[in-house]
């Protein structure tokens, strides 16, 4: 019987301090880089921001999926997911540099954009005031859903009221609809409009699946790293890892399916406003990045995760999860950077400093959230069933 569901606070405190130090140093380096090259700073910052907010939002989607579907797999990682969702207010604050850099990032945000017929036609939607209003609405919606999910989850810990599970389920259905709608428009605003002449009707869905895939890989990695410490060591078993590995495989396949579907639709249509997006990504070194994505973002994880024994081996599954996390960053690099460097592959030192900076701050916040609450939902009605499932 588990009586204390808290992680060792001293270790979390130490990790939090180290992450915060890395974050401060990374952002300080980026601040220095901005003095010499503002364009590169904002581009690198946007790339890093999209990566880390993708993990937070992906965790939000996963926790809502679990409330709707149930299953032992979600019980053992639920508190990790919830801790990640509570970093969204921080991400709202970290969005401010992007606000100040709009004219450096988006051609439609510049005064001369009205001279372009297509951009002028889209200006009713793509304009700075409306962009800021939409961003505020996105964050307000996400934080509101996070607030109630975490409030009721904490109340369940305190009162053990069975009715709270039903409340969480009833919120998660509309919550997923809200996530899907807001993230579709956010992906258009923040990424697709970097090349505002281009559009794809499947892009929002593909972007969301990428977020969920990255979040699954992240939470699997964290769960494995913490599984040697109480109380997770008393709960997480190879059976739970096997379930999580199967879900990771499913989202790797779904990501590949959507990415290929978009590619096939674009080239089948052969329309001049659609195919330049891919042509830019097949020039110079970008074609090799695309090949790397095929091999390491899909083919290798797919083949490895087919193995039942690998999914039940913590060290091997951790290695696959780490690979997926790394390739999520490469995928975002492939989507974002060619908009600024269509001539060929380009990588600036701030493309590493910015993810380290934002990531250090985000991980410090994540560790702080883990300290604040039990790491296992002991009073969830299905908790004992989830523990028993791991012992079968």
Beta strands, then each sheet from edge to edge (+ up, - down):
end
